[in-house]
């Protein structure tokens, strides 16, 4: 497996502040982000249509407007229930020797 995580290819807003995501390797499913809604920068999601405006940014991040972007790697880990060491064993090895 390469030393990079998968990149998202599709994203869709779902009810209850959930996102459906698909990644390059075919992994897909929903991630619940309701715990973020209404907190800090995520207050913007309370505005009508804002959460639904989600897109994949040129950087590969999951974005709303120009100010809010979530890490696609963190969302992949959350979606799959895997750890960083599961998908990038080299990262674990590097942390051990550092």
mmCIF file as gemmi writes it, N, C-alpha and C atoms, coordinates in Angstrom:
data_model
loop_
_atom_site.group_PDB
_atom_site.id
_atom_site.type_symbol
_atom_site.label_atom_id
_atom_site.label_alt_id
_atom_site.label_comp_id
_atom_site.label_asym_id
_atom_site.label_entity_id
_atom_site.label_seq_id
_atom_site.pdbx_PDB_ins_code
_atom_site.Cartn_x
_atom_site.Cartn_y
_atom_site.Cartn_z
_atom_site.occupancy
_atom_site.B_iso_or_equiv
_atom_site.pdbx_formal_charge
_atom_site.auth_seq_id
_atom_site.auth_asym_id
_atom_site.pdbx_PDB_model_num
ATOM 1 N N . UNK Axp A 1 ? 0.86 -1.193 0 1 0 ? 1 A 1
ATOM 2 C CA . UNK Axp A 1 ? 0 0 0 1 0 ? 1 A 1
ATOM 3 C C . UNK Axp A 1 ? 0.893 1.239 0 1 0 ? 1 A 1
ATOM 4 N N . UNK Axp A 2 ? 0.562 2.239 -0.818 1 0 ? 2 A 1
ATOM 5 C CA . UNK Axp A 2 ? 1.37 3.459 -0.832 1 0 ? 2 A 1
ATOM 6 C C . UNK Axp A 2 ? 1.312 4.168 0.514 1 0 ? 2 A 1
ATOM 7 N N . UNK Axp A 3 ? 2.244 5.088 0.731 1 0 ? 3 A 1
ATOM 8 C CA . UNK Axp A 3 ? 2.333 5.805 1.999 1 0 ? 3 A 1
ATOM 9 C C . UNK Axp A 3 ? 1.486 7.064 2.018 1 0 ? 3 A 1
ATOM 10 N N . UNK Axp A 4 ? 0.374 7.032 1.327 1 0 ? 4 A 1
ATOM 11 C CA . UNK Axp A 4 ? -0.582 8.134 1.365 1 0 ? 4 A 1
ATOM 12 C C . UNK Axp A 4 ? -1.957 7.533 1.571 1 0 ? 4 A 1
ATOM 13 N N . UNK Axp A 5 ? -2.82 8.294 2.162 1 0 ? 5 A 1
ATOM 14 C CA . UNK Axp A 5 ? -4.196 7.842 2.342 1 0 ? 5 A 1
ATOM 15 C C . UNK Axp A 5 ? -4.977 8.094 1.056 1 0 ? 5 A 1
ATOM 16 N N . UNK Axp A 6 ? -6.147 7.531 0.993 1 0 ? 6 A 1
ATOM 17 C CA . UNK Axp A 6 ? -7.015 7.718 -0.159 1 0 ? 6 A 1
ATOM 18 C C . UNK Axp A 6 ? -7.49 9.153 -0.254 1 0 ? 6 A 1
ATOM 19 N N . UNK Axp A 7 ? -7.8 9.581 -1.442 1 0 ? 7 A 1
ATOM 20 C CA . UNK Axp A 7 ? -8.357 10.906 -1.683 1 0 ? 7 A 1
ATOM 21 C C . UNK Axp A 7 ? -9.848 10.765 -1.95 1 0 ? 7 A 1
ATOM 22 N N . UNK Axp A 8 ? -10.64 11.719 -1.486 1 0 ? 8 A 1
ATOM 23 C CA . UNK Axp A 8 ? -12.078 11.665 -1.762 1 0 ? 8 A 1
ATOM 24 C C . UNK Axp A 8 ? -12.367 11.967 -3.232 1 0 ? 8 A 1
ATOM 25 N N . UNK Axp A 9 ? -13.358 11.268 -3.774 1 0 ? 9 A 1
ATOM 26 C CA . UNK Axp A 9 ? -13.789 11.527 -5.147 1 0 ? 9 A 1
ATOM 27 C C . UNK Axp A 9 ? -15.19 12.125 -5.194 1 0 ? 9 A 1
ATOM 28 N N . UNK Axp A 10 ? -15.995 11.845 -4.164 1 0 ? 10 A 1
ATOM 29 C CA . UNK Axp A 10 ? -17.372 12.339 -4.118 1 0 ? 10 A 1
ATOM 30 C C . UNK Axp A 10 ? -17.744 12.667 -2.68 1 0 ? 10 A 1
ATOM 31 N N . UNK Axp A 11 ? -18.563 13.695 -2.535 1 0 ? 11 A 1
ATOM 32 C CA . UNK Axp A 11 ? -19.098 14.049 -1.217 1 0 ? 11 A 1
ATOM 33 C C . UNK Axp A 11 ? -20.527 14.537 -1.401 1 0 ? 11 A 1
ATOM 34 N N . UNK Axp A 12 ? -21.372 14.172 -0.456 1 0 ? 12 A 1
ATOM 35 C CA . UNK Axp A 12 ? -22.779 14.582 -0.497 1 0 ? 12 A 1
ATOM 36 C C . UNK Axp A 12 ? -23.26 14.837 0.925 1 0 ? 12 A 1
ATOM 37 N N . UNK Axp A 13 ? -23.919 15.972 1.116 1 0 ? 13 A 1
ATOM 38 C CA . UNK Axp A 13 ? -24.504 16.288 2.424 1 0 ? 13 A 1
ATOM 39 C C . UNK Axp A 13 ? -25.746 15.438 2.626 1 0 ? 13 A 1
ATOM 40 N N . UNK Axp A 14 ? -25.908 14.96 3.856 1 0 ? 14 A 1
ATOM 41 C CA . UNK Axp A 14 ? -27.085 14.183 4.227 1 0 ? 14 A 1
ATOM 42 C C . UNK Axp A 14 ? -27.727 14.835 5.448 1 0 ? 14 A 1
ATOM 43 N N . UNK Axp A 15 ? -28.926 14.439 5.755 1 0 ? 15 A 1
ATOM 44 C CA . UNK Axp A 15 ? -29.659 14.999 6.897 1 0 ? 15 A 1
ATOM 45 C C . UNK Axp A 15 ? -28.9 14.748 8.196 1 0 ? 15 A 1
ATOM 46 N N . UNK Axp A 16 ? -29.12 15.643 9.157 1 0 ? 16 A 1
ATOM 47 C CA . UNK Axp A 16 ? -28.53 15.481 10.481 1 0 ? 16 A 1
ATOM 48 C C . UNK Axp A 16 ? -27.037 15.734 10.531 1 0 ? 16 A 1
ATOM 49 N N . UNK Axp A 17 ? -26.535 16.569 9.637 1 0 ? 17 A 1
ATOM 50 C CA . UNK Axp A 17 ? -25.109 16.903 9.568 1 0 ? 17 A 1
ATOM 51 C C . UNK Axp A 17 ? -24.239 15.661 9.378 1 0 ? 17 A 1
ATOM 52 N N . UNK Axp A 18 ? -24.684 14.85 8.434 1 0 ? 18 A 1
ATOM 53 C CA . UNK Axp A 18 ? -23.917 13.663 8.047 1 0 ? 18 A 1
ATOM 54 C C . UNK Axp A 18 ? -23.416 13.881 6.624 1 0 ? 18 A 1
ATOM 55 N N . UNK Axp A 19 ? -22.248 13.329 6.334 1 0 ? 19 A 1
ATOM 56 C CA . UNK Axp A 19 ? -21.697 13.373 4.98 1 0 ? 19 A 1
ATOM 57 C C . UNK Axp A 19 ? -21.57 11.962 4.445 1 0 ? 19 A 1
ATOM 58 N N . UNK Axp A 20 ? -21.931 11.801 3.184 1 0 ? 20 A 1
ATOM 59 C CA . UNK Axp A 20 ? -21.621 10.567 2.475 1 0 ? 20 A 1
ATOM 60 C C . UNK Axp A 20 ? -20.366 10.866 1.655 1 0 ? 20 A 1
ATOM 61 N N . UNK Axp A 21 ? -19.378 9.992 1.779 1 0 ? 21 A 1
ATOM 62 C CA . UNK Axp A 21 ? -18.099 10.176 1.088 1 0 ? 21 A 1
ATOM 63 C C . UNK Axp A 21 ? -17.745 8.924 0.298 1 0 ? 21 A 1
ATOM 64 N N . UNK Axp A 22 ? -17.072 9.116 -0.826 1 0 ? 22 A 1
ATOM 65 C CA . UNK Axp A 22 ? -16.459 8.019 -1.568 1 0 ? 22 A 1
ATOM 66 C C . UNK Axp A 22 ? -15.003 8.404 -1.81 1 0 ? 22 A 1
ATOM 67 N N . UNK Axp A 23 ? -14.14 7.417 -1.632 1 0 ? 23 A 1
ATOM 68 C CA . UNK Axp A 23 ? -12.701 7.613 -1.82 1 0 ? 23 A 1
ATOM 69 C C . UNK Axp A 23 ? -12.199 6.851 -3.042 1 0 ? 23 A 1
ATOM 70 N N . UNK Axp A 24 ? -11.004 7.197 -3.49 1 0 ? 24 A 1
ATOM 71 C CA . UNK Axp A 24 ? -10.393 6.627 -4.684 1 0 ? 24 A 1
ATOM 72 C C . UNK Axp A 24 ? -10.404 5.099 -4.668 1 0 ? 24 A 1
ATOM 73 N N . UNK Axp A 25 ? -10.19 4.486 -3.52 1 0 ? 25 A 1
ATOM 74 C CA . UNK Axp A 25 ? -10.131 3.022 -3.453 1 0 ? 25 A 1
ATOM 75 C C . UNK Axp A 25 ? -11.509 2.366 -3.435 1 0 ? 25 A 1
ATOM 76 N N . UNK Axp A 26 ? -12.584 3.171 -3.537 1 0 ? 26 A 1
ATOM 77 C CA . UNK Axp A 26 ? -13.941 2.632 -3.553 1 0 ? 26 A 1
ATOM 78 C C . UNK Axp A 26 ? -14.612 2.625 -2.19 1 0 ? 26 A 1
ATOM 79 N N . UNK Axp A 27 ? -13.868 2.903 -1.131 1 0 ? 27 A 1
ATOM 80 C CA . UNK Axp A 27 ? -14.471 2.992 0.195 1 0 ? 27 A 1
ATOM 81 C C . UNK Axp A 27 ? -15.511 4.097 0.187 1 0 ? 27 A 1
ATOM 82 N N . UNK Axp A 28 ? -16.702 3.802 0.723 1 0 ? 28 A 1
ATOM 83 C CA . UNK Axp A 28 ? -17.719 4.837 0.823 1 0 ? 28 A 1
ATOM 84 C C . UNK Axp A 28 ? -18.574 4.593 2.055 1 0 ? 28 A 1
ATOM 85 N N . UNK Axp A 29 ? -19.272 5.628 2.454 1 0 ? 29 A 1
ATOM 86 C CA . UNK Axp A 29 ? -20.144 5.541 3.605 1 0 ? 29 A 1
ATOM 87 C C . UNK Axp A 29 ? -20.387 6.898 4.211 1 0 ? 29 A 1
ATOM 88 N N . UNK Axp A 30 ? -21.099 6.906 5.324 1 0 ? 30 A 1
ATOM 89 C CA . UNK Axp A 30 ? -21.471 8.152 5.989 1 0 ? 30 A 1
ATOM 90 C C . UNK Axp A 30 ? -20.624 8.405 7.229 1 0 ? 30 A 1
ATOM 91 N N . UNK Axp A 31 ? -20.357 9.681 7.435 1 0 ? 31 A 1
ATOM 92 C CA . UNK Axp A 31 ? -19.667 10.157 8.629 1 0 ? 31 A 1
ATOM 93 C C . UNK Axp A 31 ? -20.587 11.16 9.31 1 0 ? 31 A 1
ATOM 94 N N . UNK Axp A 32 ? -20.807 10.979 10.593 1 0 ? 32 A 1
ATOM 95 C CA . UNK Axp A 32 ? -21.668 11.86 11.37 1 0 ? 32 A 1
ATOM 96 C C . UNK Axp A 32 ? -20.839 13.014 11.927 1 0 ? 32 A 1
ATOM 97 N N . UNK Axp A 33 ? -21.187 14.218 11.525 1 0 ? 33 A 1
ATOM 98 C CA . UNK Axp A 33 ? -20.489 15.426 12 1 0 ? 33 A 1
ATOM 99 C C . UNK Axp A 33 ? -21.375 16.275 12.9 1 0 ? 33 A 1
ATOM 100 N N . UNK Axp A 34 ? -22.474 15.709 13.375 1 0 ? 34 A 1
ATOM 101 C CA . UNK Axp A 34 ? -23.428 16.488 14.167 1 0 ? 34 A 1
ATOM 102 C C . UNK Axp A 34 ? -22.803 17.043 15.448 1 0 ? 34 A 1
ATOM 103 N N . UNK Axp A 35 ? -21.777 16.386 15.962 1 0 ? 35 A 1
ATOM 104 C CA . UNK Axp A 35 ? -21.119 16.874 17.182 1 0 ? 35 A 1
ATOM 105 C C . UNK Axp A 35 ? -20.391 18.204 16.953 1 0 ? 35 A 1
ATOM 106 N N . UNK Axp A 36 ? -20.133 18.559 15.681 1 0 ? 36 A 1
ATOM 107 C CA . UNK Axp A 36 ? -19.468 19.828 15.36 1 0 ? 36 A 1
ATOM 108 C C . UNK Axp A 36 ? -20.453 20.961 15.088 1 0 ? 36 A 1
ATOM 109 N N . UNK Axp A 37 ? -21.643 20.616 14.638 1 0 ? 37 A 1
ATOM 110 C CA . UNK Axp A 37 ? -22.624 21.614 14.218 1 0 ? 37 A 1
ATOM 111 C C . UNK Axp A 37 ? -22.918 22.613 15.338 1 0 ? 37 A 1
ATOM 112 N N . UNK Axp A 38 ? -22.837 23.895 14.987 1 0 ? 38 A 1
ATOM 113 C CA . UNK Axp A 38 ? -23.156 24.954 15.938 1 0 ? 38 A 1
ATOM 114 C C . UNK Axp A 38 ? -22.008 25.346 16.85 1 0 ? 38 A 1
ATOM 115 N N . UNK Axp A 39 ? -20.848 24.719 16.704 1 0 ? 39 A 1
ATOM 116 C CA . UNK Axp A 39 ? -19.699 25.012 17.572 1 0 ? 39 A 1
ATOM 117 C C . UNK Axp A 39 ? -18.606 25.709 16.769 1 0 ? 39 A 1
ATOM 118 N N . UNK Axp A 40 ? -18.065 26.776 17.324 1 0 ? 40 A 1
ATOM 119 C CA . UNK Axp A 40 ? -16.944 27.487 16.683 1 0 ? 40 A 1
ATOM 120 C C . UNK Axp A 40 ? -17.245 27.847 15.241 1 0 ? 40 A 1
ATOM 121 N N . UNK Axp A 41 ? -16.299 27.547 14.352 1 0 ? 41 A 1
ATOM 122 C CA . UNK Axp A 41 ? -16.488 27.885 12.935 1 0 ? 41 A 1
ATOM 123 C C . UNK Axp A 41 ? -17.637 27.114 12.308 1 0 ? 41 A 1
ATOM 124 N N . UNK Axp A 42 ? -18.062 26.028 12.95 1 0 ? 42 A 1
ATOM 125 C CA . UNK Axp A 42 ? -19.141 25.213 12.409 1 0 ? 42 A 1
ATOM 126 C C . UNK Axp A 42 ? -20.529 25.783 12.712 1 0 ? 42 A 1
ATOM 127 N N . UNK Axp A 43 ? -20.578 26.953 13.357 1 0 ? 43 A 1
ATOM 128 C CA . UNK Axp A 43 ? -21.852 27.652 13.547 1 0 ? 43 A 1
ATOM 129 C C . UNK Axp A 43 ? -22.468 27.979 12.192 1 0 ? 43 A 1
ATOM 130 N N . UNK Axp A 44 ? -21.607 28.156 11.193 1 0 ? 44 A 1
ATOM 131 C CA . UNK Axp A 44 ? -22.087 28.504 9.849 1 0 ? 44 A 1
ATOM 132 C C . UNK Axp A 44 ? -23.017 27.436 9.273 1 0 ? 44 A 1
ATOM 133 N N . UNK Axp A 45 ? -22.868 26.181 9.713 1 0 ? 45 A 1
ATOM 134 C CA . UNK Axp A 45 ? -23.717 25.097 9.21 1 0 ? 45 A 1
ATOM 135 C C . UNK Axp A 45 ? -25.177 25.286 9.591 1 0 ? 45 A 1
ATOM 136 N N . UNK Axp A 46 ? -25.461 26.131 10.583 1 0 ? 46 A 1
ATOM 137 C CA . UNK Axp A 46 ? -26.837 26.385 11.004 1 0 ? 46 A 1
ATOM 138 C C . UNK Axp A 46 ? -27.58 27.274 10.007 1 0 ? 46 A 1
ATOM 139 N N . UNK Axp A 47 ? -26.83 27.984 9.142 1 0 ? 47 A 1
ATOM 140 C CA . UNK Axp A 47 ? -27.46 28.823 8.116 1 0 ? 47 A 1
ATOM 141 C C . UNK Axp A 47 ? -28.076 27.926 7.046 1 0 ? 47 A 1
ATOM 142 N N . UNK Axp A 48 ? -29.293 28.252 6.607 1 0 ? 48 A 1
ATOM 143 C CA . UNK Axp A 48 ? -29.962 27.425 5.589 1 0 ? 48 A 1
ATOM 144 C C . UNK Axp A 48 ? -29.087 27.218 4.343 1 0 ? 48 A 1
ATOM 145 N N . UNK Axp A 49 ? -28.937 25.954 3.948 1 0 ? 49 A 1
ATOM 146 C CA . UNK Axp A 49 ? -28.199 25.621 2.737 1 0 ? 49 A 1
ATOM 147 C C . UNK Axp A 49 ? -26.697 25.544 2.886 1 0 ? 49 A 1
ATOM 148 N N . UNK Axp A 50 ? -26.17 25.985 4.003 1 0 ? 50 A 1
ATOM 149 C CA . UNK Axp A 50 ? -24.712 26.02 4.158 1 0 ? 50 A 1
ATOM 150 C C . UNK Axp A 50 ? -24.104 24.619 4.195 1 0 ? 50 A 1
ATOM 151 N N . UNK Axp A 51 ? -24.607 23.755 5.057 1 0 ? 51 A 1
ATOM 152 C CA . UNK Axp A 51 ? -24.03 22.408 5.152 1 0 ? 51 A 1
ATOM 153 C C . UNK Axp A 51 ? -24.125 21.693 3.804 1 0 ? 51 A 1
ATOM 154 N N . UNK Axp A 52 ? -25.218 21.921 3.098 1 0 ? 52 A 1
ATOM 155 C CA . UNK Axp A 52 ? -25.449 21.282 1.803 1 0 ? 52 A 1
ATOM 156 C C . UNK Axp A 52 ? -24.508 21.786 0.712 1 0 ? 52 A 1
ATOM 157 N N . UNK Axp A 53 ? -23.811 22.89 0.956 1 0 ? 53 A 1
ATOM 158 C CA . UNK Axp A 53 ? -22.894 23.442 -0.048 1 0 ? 53 A 1
ATOM 159 C C . UNK Axp A 53 ? -21.513 22.777 -0.023 1 0 ? 53 A 1
ATOM 160 N N . UNK Axp A 54 ? -21.387 21.666 0.673 1 0 ? 54 A 1
ATOM 161 C CA . UNK Axp A 54 ? -20.109 20.965 0.8 1 0 ? 54 A 1
ATOM 162 C C . UNK Axp A 54 ? -19.528 20.618 -0.579 1 0 ? 54 A 1
ATOM 163 N N . UNK Axp A 55 ? -18.205 20.627 -0.643 1 0 ? 55 A 1
ATOM 164 C CA . UNK Axp A 55 ? -17.516 20.307 -1.895 1 0 ? 55 A 1
ATOM 165 C C . UNK Axp A 55 ? -16.133 19.759 -1.569 1 0 ? 55 A 1
ATOM 166 N N . UNK Axp A 56 ? -15.5 19.192 -2.565 1 0 ? 56 A 1
ATOM 167 C CA . UNK Axp A 56 ? -14.102 18.774 -2.43 1 0 ? 56 A 1
ATOM 168 C C . UNK Axp A 56 ? -13.249 19.926 -2.938 1 0 ? 56 A 1
ATOM 169 N N . UNK Axp A 57 ? -12.408 20.455 -2.068 1 0 ? 57 A 1
ATOM 170 C CA . UNK Axp A 57 ? -11.531 21.576 -2.423 1 0 ? 57 A 1
ATOM 171 C C . UNK Axp A 57 ? -10.399 21.08 -3.323 1 0 ? 57 A 1
ATOM 172 N N . UNK Axp A 58 ? -9.747 21.992 -4.033 1 0 ? 58 A 1
ATOM 173 C CA . UNK Axp A 58 ? -8.605 21.598 -4.865 1 0 ? 58 A 1
ATOM 174 C C . UNK Axp A 58 ? -7.488 20.888 -4.072 1 0 ? 58 A 1
ATOM 175 N N . UNK Axp A 59 ? -7.42 21.172 -2.781 1 0 ? 59 A 1
ATOM 176 C CA . UNK Axp A 59 ? -6.418 20.53 -1.923 1 0 ? 59 A 1
ATOM 177 C C . UNK Axp A 59 ? -6.81 19.104 -1.548 1 0 ? 59 A 1
ATOM 178 N N . UNK Axp A 60 ? -8.075 18.721 -1.854 1 0 ? 60 A 1
ATOM 179 C CA . UNK Axp A 60 ? -8.578 17.408 -1.481 1 0 ? 60 A 1
ATOM 180 C C . UNK Axp A 60 ? -9.384 17.426 -0.2 1 0 ? 60 A 1
ATOM 181 N N . UNK Axp A 61 ? -9.383 18.56 0.487 1 0 ? 61 A 1
ATOM 182 C CA . UNK Axp A 61 ? -10.143 18.687 1.725 1 0 ? 61 A 1
ATOM 183 C C . UNK Axp A 61 ? -11.634 18.767 1.46 1 0 ? 61 A 1
ATOM 184 N N . UNK Axp A 62 ? -12.408 18.51 2.488 1 0 ? 62 A 1
ATOM 185 C CA . UNK Axp A 62 ? -13.861 18.622 2.406 1 0 ? 62 A 1
ATOM 186 C C . UNK Axp A 62 ? -14.208 20.013 2.919 1 0 ? 62 A 1
ATOM 187 N N . UNK Axp A 63 ? -14.773 20.85 2.044 1 0 ? 63 A 1
ATOM 188 C CA . UNK Axp A 63 ? -14.857 22.282 2.332 1 0 ? 63 A 1
ATOM 189 C C . UNK Axp A 63 ? -16.261 22.852 2.21 1 0 ? 63 A 1
ATOM 190 N N . UNK Axp A 64 ? -16.426 23.935 2.954 1 0 ? 64 A 1
ATOM 191 C CA . UNK Axp A 64 ? -17.609 24.789 2.897 1 0 ? 64 A 1
ATOM 192 C C . UNK Axp A 64 ? -17.082 26.201 2.748 1 0 ? 64 A 1
ATOM 193 N N . UNK Axp A 65 ? -17.404 26.866 1.66 1 0 ? 65 A 1
ATOM 194 C CA . UNK Axp A 65 ? -16.896 28.213 1.428 1 0 ? 65 A 1
ATOM 195 C C . UNK Axp A 65 ? -15.376 28.206 1.359 1 0 ? 65 A 1
ATOM 196 N N . UNK Axp A 66 ? -14.805 29.347 1.723 1 0 ? 66 A 1
ATOM 197 C CA . UNK Axp A 66 ? -13.341 29.48 1.698 1 0 ? 66 A 1
ATOM 198 C C . UNK Axp A 66 ? -12.713 29.346 3.07 1 0 ? 66 A 1
ATOM 199 N N . UNK Axp A 67 ? -13.535 29.254 4.119 1 0 ? 67 A 1
ATOM 200 C CA . UNK Axp A 67 ? -13.002 29.33 5.468 1 0 ? 67 A 1
ATOM 201 C C . UNK Axp A 67 ? -13.014 28.024 6.268 1 0 ? 67 A 1
ATOM 202 N N . UNK Axp A 68 ? -13.808 27.043 5.857 1 0 ? 68 A 1
ATOM 203 C CA . UNK Axp A 68 ? -13.921 25.811 6.637 1 0 ? 68 A 1
ATOM 204 C C . UNK Axp A 68 ? -13.573 24.613 5.758 1 0 ? 68 A 1
ATOM 205 N N . UNK Axp A 69 ? -12.569 23.855 6.208 1 0 ? 69 A 1
ATOM 206 C CA . UNK Axp A 69 ? -12.133 22.675 5.471 1 0 ? 69 A 1
ATOM 207 C C . UNK Axp A 69 ? -11.743 21.588 6.467 1 0 ? 69 A 1
ATOM 208 N N . UNK Axp A 70 ? -12.249 20.382 6.244 1 0 ? 70 A 1
ATOM 209 C CA . UNK Axp A 70 ? -11.91 19.244 7.087 1 0 ? 70 A 1
ATOM 210 C C . UNK Axp A 70 ? -10.902 18.352 6.359 1 0 ? 70 A 1
ATOM 211 N N . UNK Axp A 71 ? -10.032 17.754 7.124 1 0 ? 71 A 1
ATOM 212 C CA . UNK Axp A 71 ? -8.99 16.881 6.595 1 0 ? 71 A 1
ATOM 213 C C . UNK Axp A 71 ? -9.62 15.597 6.035 1 0 ? 71 A 1
ATOM 214 N N . UNK Axp A 72 ? -9.377 15.299 4.76 1 0 ? 72 A 1
ATOM 215 C CA . UNK Axp A 72 ? -9.954 14.087 4.19 1 0 ? 72 A 1
ATOM 216 C C . UNK Axp A 72 ? -9.376 12.811 4.803 1 0 ? 72 A 1
ATOM 217 N N . UNK Axp A 73 ? -8.141 12.873 5.271 1 0 ? 73 A 1
ATOM 218 C CA . UNK Axp A 73 ? -7.523 11.703 5.908 1 0 ? 73 A 1
ATOM 219 C C . UNK Axp A 73 ? -8.219 11.373 7.227 1 0 ? 73 A 1
ATOM 220 N N . UNK Axp A 74 ? -8.493 12.391 8.021 1 0 ? 74 A 1
ATOM 221 C CA . UNK Axp A 74 ? -9.185 12.18 9.295 1 0 ? 74 A 1
ATOM 222 C C . UNK Axp A 74 ? -10.588 11.634 9.049 1 0 ? 74 A 1
ATOM 223 N N . UNK Axp A 75 ? -11.262 12.129 8.019 1 0 ? 75 A 1
ATOM 224 C CA . UNK Axp A 75 ? -12.595 11.628 7.703 1 0 ? 75 A 1
ATOM 225 C C . UNK Axp A 75 ? -12.535 10.182 7.219 1 0 ? 75 A 1
ATOM 226 N N . UNK Axp A 76 ? -11.5 9.824 6.461 1 0 ? 76 A 1
ATOM 227 C CA . UNK Axp A 76 ? -11.327 8.439 6.009 1 0 ? 76 A 1
ATOM 228 C C . UNK Axp A 76 ? -11.143 7.511 7.208 1 0 ? 76 A 1
ATOM 229 N N . UNK Axp A 77 ? -10.307 7.917 8.159 1 0 ? 77 A 1
ATOM 230 C CA . UNK Axp A 77 ? -10.089 7.102 9.352 1 0 ? 77 A 1
ATOM 231 C C . UNK Axp A 77 ? -11.387 6.945 10.144 1 0 ? 77 A 1
ATOM 232 N N . UNK Axp A 78 ? -12.122 8.019 10.26 1 0 ? 78 A 1
ATOM 233 C CA . UNK Axp A 78 ? -13.394 7.982 10.993 1 0 ? 78 A 1
ATOM 234 C C . UNK Axp A 78 ? -14.403 7.071 10.283 1 0 ? 78 A 1
ATOM 235 N N . UNK Axp A 79 ? -14.444 7.166 8.965 1 0 ? 79 A 1
ATOM 236 C CA . UNK Axp A 79 ? -15.362 6.361 8.166 1 0 ? 79 A 1
ATOM 237 C C . UNK Axp A 79 ? -15.062 4.869 8.284 1 0 ? 79 A 1
ATOM 238 N N . UNK Axp A 80 ? -13.789 4.519 8.241 1 0 ? 80 A 1
ATOM 239 C CA . UNK Axp A 80 ? -13.4 3.108 8.22 1 0 ? 80 A 1
ATOM 240 C C . UNK Axp A 80 ? -13.179 2.523 9.609 1 0 ? 80 A 1
ATOM 241 N N . UNK Axp A 81 ? -12.982 3.386 10.612 1 0 ? 81 A 1
ATOM 242 C CA . UNK Axp A 81 ? -12.674 2.899 11.956 1 0 ? 81 A 1
ATOM 243 C C . UNK Axp A 81 ? -11.234 2.439 12.09 1 0 ? 81 A 1
ATOM 244 N N . UNK Axp A 82 ? -10.42 2.723 11.087 1 0 ? 82 A 1
ATOM 245 C CA . UNK Axp A 82 ? -9.012 2.338 11.119 1 0 ? 82 A 1
ATOM 246 C C . UNK Axp A 82 ? -8.185 3.397 11.824 1 0 ? 82 A 1
ATOM 247 N N . UNK Axp A 83 ? -6.975 3.02 12.216 1 0 ? 83 A 1
ATOM 248 C CA . UNK Axp A 83 ? -6.029 3.963 12.794 1 0 ? 83 A 1
ATOM 249 C C . UNK Axp A 83 ? -5.024 4.363 11.723 1 0 ? 83 A 1
ATOM 250 N N . UNK Axp A 84 ? -4.267 5.406 11.995 1 0 ? 84 A 1
ATOM 251 C CA . UNK Axp A 84 ? -3.222 5.829 11.067 1 0 ? 84 A 1
ATOM 252 C C . UNK Axp A 84 ? -2.229 4.698 10.839 1 0 ? 84 A 1
ATOM 253 N N . UNK Axp A 85 ? -1.888 3.969 11.884 1 0 ? 85 A 1
ATOM 254 C CA . UNK Axp A 85 ? -0.95 2.848 11.757 1 0 ? 85 A 1
ATOM 255 C C . UNK Axp A 85 ? -1.518 1.744 10.862 1 0 ? 85 A 1
ATOM 256 N N . UNK Axp A 86 ? -2.84 1.579 10.855 1 0 ? 86 A 1
ATOM 257 C CA . UNK Axp A 86 ? -3.462 0.572 9.994 1 0 ? 86 A 1
ATOM 258 C C . UNK Axp A 86 ? -3.274 0.893 8.516 1 0 ? 86 A 1
ATOM 259 N N . UNK Axp A 87 ? -3.404 2.162 8.168 1 0 ? 87 A 1
ATOM 260 C CA . UNK Axp A 87 ? -3.364 2.539 6.753 1 0 ? 87 A 1
ATOM 261 C C . UNK Axp A 87 ? -2.01 3.054 6.303 1 0 ? 87 A 1
ATOM 262 N N . UNK Axp A 88 ? -1.172 3.44 7.253 1 0 ? 88 A 1
ATOM 263 C CA . UNK Axp A 88 ? 0.17 3.935 6.928 1 0 ? 88 A 1
ATOM 264 C C . UNK Axp A 88 ? 1.169 3.365 7.933 1 0 ? 88 A 1
ATOM 265 N N . UNK Axp A 89 ? 1.515 2.099 7.816 1 0 ? 89 A 1
ATOM 266 C CA . UNK Axp A 89 ? 2.452 1.501 8.777 1 0 ? 89 A 1
ATOM 267 C C . UNK Axp A 89 ? 3.778 2.263 8.892 1 0 ? 89 A 1
ATOM 268 N N . UNK Axp A 90 ? 4.201 2.905 7.811 1 0 ? 90 A 1
ATOM 269 C CA . UNK Axp A 90 ? 5.442 3.663 7.833 1 0 ? 90 A 1
ATOM 270 C C . UNK Axp A 90 ? 5.343 4.831 8.816 1 0 ? 90 A 1
ATOM 271 N N . UNK Axp A 91 ? 4.158 5.425 8.945 1 0 ? 91 A 1
ATOM 272 C CA . UNK Axp A 91 ? 3.975 6.535 9.893 1 0 ? 91 A 1
ATOM 273 C C . UNK Axp A 91 ? 4.207 6.051 11.323 1 0 ? 91 A 1
ATOM 274 N N . UNK Axp A 92 ? 3.712 4.859 11.649 1 0 ? 92 A 1
ATOM 275 C CA . UNK Axp A 92 ? 3.903 4.3 12.974 1 0 ? 92 A 1
ATOM 276 C C . UNK Axp A 92 ? 5.394 4.051 13.221 1 0 ? 92 A 1
ATOM 277 N N . UNK Axp A 93 ? 6.069 3.482 12.228 1 0 ? 93 A 1
ATOM 278 C CA . UNK Axp A 93 ? 7.497 3.195 12.358 1 0 ? 93 A 1
ATOM 279 C C . UNK Axp A 93 ? 8.287 4.491 12.537 1 0 ? 93 A 1
ATOM 280 N N . UNK Axp A 94 ? 7.93 5.522 11.772 1 0 ? 94 A 1
ATOM 281 C CA . UNK Axp A 94 ? 8.626 6.807 11.879 1 0 ? 94 A 1
ATOM 282 C C . UNK Axp A 94 ? 8.442 7.414 13.258 1 0 ? 94 A 1
ATOM 283 N N . UNK Axp A 95 ? 7.248 7.29 13.829 1 0 ? 95 A 1
ATOM 284 C CA . UNK Axp A 95 ? 6.972 7.834 15.159 1 0 ? 95 A 1
ATOM 285 C C . UNK Axp A 95 ? 7.781 7.086 16.214 1 0 ? 95 A 1
ATOM 286 N N . UNK Axp A 96 ? 7.979 5.8 16.023 1 0 ? 96 A 1
ATOM 287 C CA . UNK Axp A 96 ? 8.727 4.996 16.997 1 0 ? 96 A 1
ATOM 288 C C . UNK Axp A 96 ? 10.213 5.349 17.027 1 0 ? 96 A 1
ATOM 289 N N . UNK Axp A 97 ? 10.776 5.738 15.88 1 0 ? 97 A 1
ATOM 290 C CA . UNK Axp A 97 ? 12.21 6.029 15.834 1 0 ? 97 A 1
ATOM 291 C C . UNK Axp A 97 ? 12.509 7.49 16.098 1 0 ? 97 A 1
ATOM 292 N N . UNK Axp A 98 ? 11.469 8.324 16.135 1 0 ? 98 A 1
ATOM 293 C CA . UNK Axp A 98 ? 11.675 9.768 16.348 1 0 ? 98 A 1
ATOM 294 C C . UNK Axp A 98 ? 11.999 10.075 17.797 1 0 ? 98 A 1
